Each structure stands twice: as C-alpha cells, then as structure tokens.
Amino acid sequence: MVNAVEYNLAVSESLEAARNIVEAIIKARKILRMYPRSNPVYVKNLENTFNKFKDYFNSRDNLTFRFGRNDIYYDSESVYNNLHKQDNLAFIFFKDGMREITFNNDVTCDEIEDFLGIIAADFDRDAVEDDIVTLFWQRDFANIKYLAEDIILSEEEIDSSNRIIEIKQRSSDTADLKRAYDDSSDEDEIPQAVPIIPLTADDYKHLLDVLAKDDEVKLPKLFYILFELYYDVDRSVEYEDMVYFFMKAIEHSIKNNCFSLMIDVISKLKQIIGNKDTDAIMRKSAIKIILFVSGKKMISIIGDILEKEDKIEKEVFQKYICSLDQNAIAPLVDLLGYLQSSYARSMTIDALTSLVLKKSSIHKISPKDISALIKGLNHPEWQIISKIIYILSLIGDRNAIEHIKKSTKHEDFRVRLAAVKALGELGGDNVLNTIQECLNDNDRKVVLVSLESIRNIATDSAKRIIMEQITKKSFIEKEFNEKKIYFGILAQWNDKKTYDFCIQIIKKKSFWKKSKHDETKACAAYSLGLIGNKSALPILNKYKTSRNRLVREYFNEAIRRIESDG
C-alpha cells in the first residue's frame, strides 16, 4: 500500500512534470513561429518538447489540462497563469470554447508537432479562418482528445459578458434580500411536516414512483406545477405544505444529479424573495427552502454523490454551489473532513472556493463561517489546507491572518508555500516578521516565495528586512543566484539609502573568502544598474577591469545599463 509520504511525493512529481510540459509548449510555440521546419533549432526544440511528454508518461497513462481564461489547470492546481490578454496561452484555448485537452501516452511526435502548429498560429493577426476547435476537429488526433463548449467569444465579448454577470450578481443580492436571509438565519432548516389534506398517502407514494422514472423529463414539469401552486397559495398552513413538497422534490433531484435544474429552481426562489411585492409569508417560506438546500442534510447528500465518483460536470456543479446561501460554507468545510476520494475532495474544495469568492465580493463573510474555514486548516491533506489558506486570504479577516501565520510552521513545505504566498498577497507590516522567519526555511522554494512576498509588500519595513539579511555574516555563504534576488528586490526602492547601501558594500574590504565577497559586490553592482543613478559610474568604472570574471561582467553590465538609460 502506498503511504502518505509516497503519495504526496508522486503528486508533487506529477505536478512538476505537468508544469515542465506547459513551459516546453510555450517555448516551442515561439520557436515554431520563428524558424522553418528544416532549421536545427526547430528540430531540436521539437525533440525536447516531445521528450518532456515521454518523461511524464513513463509512469502515467494520460495527461489532462483544463483551461480557464487566465489559467491552465492540472488536477486542481494552476500550472500556468497570465493575467494579460496578449500572448496568453490559456486564453487562446478558452476564448474558442475549448475547456479541456487530454494527451494519451501513445501520443506521437508528429501529433505533438501538429498540435504545436495549431496553437502557434496567431489567431489575431494571421489570416486564420477557422477557430482552434475547428482545427483540432479537422486534424482528428488519435491520441489527443479535447472537450469544447459550443461557443466562440472574442476578447471584447468575454470582457463584456464578465461585466454583465458581475452586475447581475450584485443587483440580484439586494439589501432587502440580505436582510431577509439575516432575519431568517436562526430559523430551523427543516419545518415540521404538515399533514397534506389534498393528497392521500397513496397519492404521495404514486407521486414518488412517477418521480423515479424519466427524471430528466418529469422533474422540470413537477417544479413548474409546484411553482404554479406556490403562487396561488393564500394561507400560512398551505405555504408550509408547499415548503415540504419543495424540499422532497429538491432532495430527489439532487440525489439524481439534476444540478442544472436546481440552479433554475433556486434562481426562481431568489426572485420571489427579492421581489418587494412578495407576500411576507411567501418570502419567509421561500427563505426556508433556500436554507434547506444550503443546509447540512443536502450538503451531506452531495458528498455521497461525489464519493461514488459519478462524473458531474464541474462548471455546472460549481455554479450550483455558488447559487446556495452563505450558510452552505460551514457544511462544505465539514464535508471535507470525511470525504475519502480525491475526486470528491477536489470538486468540493473548488466549489467552496467559488462560493466564498462570490459571497465575499457581495457582503462580509460571517465569523461563524470564518471559524468553519479555520477548522479546515487541520485537514490531513496538504491540498485541502492550501486551498483553505487561499480562501482565507480572499476574505482577509484579521483572525484568519493569524491562523495563516501558524501554517508557515506546517510540516509539509507545500502548505508553508501557500501560507507565505497568502501573507504576501494580504500585505502589511503585521505579517513581515512571520515572512522573515520563513527566509530560514529548509526548503528553497519557501525561501524564494518569502522573498517575493517581501517584494510585494514593498514597505520601508520590508526594505529594512532585506538590508538586515544582506548584512548578516551568513549571507556571503548563500548561492550567487539567491544573493542576486535579494539585491534585485532591494533596487525597487530606488532611493538614497538603498544607493548608499550598495556603494558601501562595493567599497568594503575583505581578506577572507574573497571570492564569496566578490559575488556580493557583483550583486550590489547589479542593483546599482537597476537603480540607474549615474553617480555610481565612477566606482563601477574602477572595478570594470577586475581580475574576477563575475565582478568584471556585472560591473560592466551595470555601466552599460546606466549609460543606456541616460
């Protein structure tokens, strides 16, 4: 049996291999645009790219990437992100409706070459009449499969549609609706079943038997009838009856994976709640139905469905979860605690992320839900903890920040990576001490992300930390490239204190470990070149003929940069 350590190592290796392939594709795409097929650079690059695929398939059967507008995903992890529209590999697929691509382990070099040829076309400038999905269909790859939606959008259309969706989301959650939810949040999720006078027990059994057959056809008709009856109700007890019937029909629908139908049902209920002319009792009963759908029982049923690994369309599932009330957050976090399959956990955490992202953009997440999310940091799976950290960083709650800080001490370096990255994005001097401690982490990736986080915070306190690290005796023992990162970050402040600090390092005499000190001086020259202050030219010229190759190279490069900028 594979233990947790071996499993985590395998997941990490797969993720790294997938990233390598994406990087190879990006590079190959550029090469194919620049060189003809007969050119040795073209041939060599194609060979290298194909070898990346072969390396991946040494121990795996297939490779699947999913496409968002700005991201390419492998499993639930983003292996490519580009927020710019120009030369955005993810957007090339996304805008033409392609959502997923799978390479089988029998993929040939010719297929990879043709695949690269398709994506190397400049669809904005070249005279390409067909979209990327059509080109894939025409090529009819034997070992490359894809999933596409029947939609092709221009960048302008996608921008426009995103703005419209955002406006609709904000306008639908009105202040009246929020108050209605808040006022009803303490109500029982499930009202007591009321004896149904119009229907006998046999009638009700017959109704369930009908529901069990031809769900796809019968259920939409059933809800149509229920809503028609709902609009005609004029007594409180009858509203309770309707709530009961809605709950039974919803439970049956969810058990049969009818998530698209439920999205429509919830939308209609929200319209009833948000309508100022809606009767008060009718609004209250609609809220009870929404709370029931978002409650523990229904979330638990969803967990059972996911555990069976019945294939559910991910985008529809996420849209359904996002349609739920904020009260669904805590049950979803609880659900993560007992889900066994990686598929179920991945679907749940991604849907939870989307729900929190939507709700936090409309109104503040409640302390109860934040506490539930914080509880998720105790999950045994590093992927889940990392996602929870990401969700908490979106909320930005002060109490959550303190718990994210604690995660920088987690035994799994990937959790520490996520925590440091989140702290850097949250920013502020109050997280700097924690990030500074992470500069001593035994994992190089954590150290590099810590440095990037300090760069992002970019306050005077952040600058002081960088200077303090450079002046430590142990700094000269660091690898040259890591030293260079420190001085590259330092240059972003571009002030007199930074300039004087670099000059002082260059002037400092050293007798022991001279080669290591020369590395630091070369990095200081690199920083001065980025700062671009011409006052540094005299001292840079003094060392430009140094016997040390590294010093000579970096001092001359700094001189060239400053003179060219001037």
Secondary structure, DSSP 8 states (H G I E B T S, - for coil): ---HHHHHHHHHHHHHHHHHHHHHHHHHHHHHHHS-TTSHHHHHHHHHHHHHHHHHTTS-SEEEEEE-SSEEEETTEEEEE--SSTT-HHHHHHTTTEEEEEEETT--HHHHHHHHHHHHS-TTTS---S-HHHHHHHHT-SSEEEEE-S----HHHHHHHHHHHHHHHHHHS-HHHHHHHHHHTTS-SS------SSS-HHHHHHHHHHHTSSHHHHHHHHHHHHHHHHHH--SHHHHHHHHHHHHHHHHHHHHTT-HHHHHHHHHHHHHHHH-TTS-HHHHHHHHHHHHHHTSHHHHHHHHHHHHTT----HHHHHHHHHHS-GGGHHHHHHHHTT--SHHHHHHHHHHHHHHHHHHHHHS---HHHHHHHHHGGG-S-HHHHHHHHHHHHHH--HHHHHHHHHGGG-SSHHHHHHHHHHHHHH-SGGGHHHHHHHTT-SSHHHHHHHHHHHHHH--HHHHHHHHHHHHSGGGGGS-HHHHHHHHHHHTTT-SHHHHHHHHHHHH----SSHHHHHHHHHHHHHHHHHHT-GGGHHHHHHTTT-SSHHHHHHHHHHHHHHHHH-
